[in-house]
Amino acid sequence: MTMHKHMATAAVSTLLLAVGCAGPPASDGTHPPGPPPAPSREVRTLVLPLDAYQLDSRNAVLVATAQEKLTTSCMARQGLDWPEIPHPAVKSWPNRGRYGLAEPAVAARYGYHPLPDPASATAEKLMGRRDADLTPRQRKAAYGADGRSGCAARAQQELMRDVPKVNSDLVNEASLTAHKKSQQAPSVQKVFAAWRACMRSRGHDYPDPMAPNDDPRWKGEHPTHAETATAQDDVACKLKTRVVPEWWRADAALQRQTIKEHAERFQRIDDARDRYLENARRHSRTEPRDS
């Protein structure tokens, strides 16, 4: 993925509003997921070296705000309105599930089902309502006759003005490689073995801490009682055997090594990110330049 594509995608996928409510138990005795609990203290400490080369939630909101304002200004020059969508900051925790299920409250409520994302659901709803209410003239001005140009595309182009073209695939590739290789570190293998023994003592037989996530028994729409019971045992064993902190240390060490070995490439990615955010900061409060 080029930096251009990466940055443009971040603007579109920004979380807008954190809302949601829990539902009643389903008729089959399962419990539909509600809004996720706040992350545990352990999850809040899971910061990795490669995080610095990606957009955090605060910067993603900055980009989305700038995109809105640039589009509004472009539409206004054509005598048209553009209903801006608010972009309040929503804190995210990018490494929350990196080492498998790790939070007792999450295990008890959701088992191995994905945490709900009410903010993204709300964002999609708001954008869908806006698009549905646009007049044909507004739609053409915003998205072009081909649906891929117009003011929205010009806003993205303005945000990318003077941003060096770099291939940011290195960040994702390095992250995936470190995650995989870290599992083979002696210290990690040791806690994995302790976790397996702990799980067997509770009646579960899984080869590693990621395996329970892929158990085919957990494919229903909502987590079952058996699933949440297994998940709670899983988390209890992870906490007892210190799986997450040991795995995180090995993962972080490999990421630091990769950044050092490819220092020039990572510096170019960092420079491009800085320039992109500088553009976003400027356009989140000022008029765009003519393209």
Summary of the structure (lengths in Angstrom):
residues: 291
radius of gyration: 22.3
end to end distance: 24.6
largest distance: 70.1
contacts: 878
relative contact order: 0.19
helix: 60%
strand: 1%
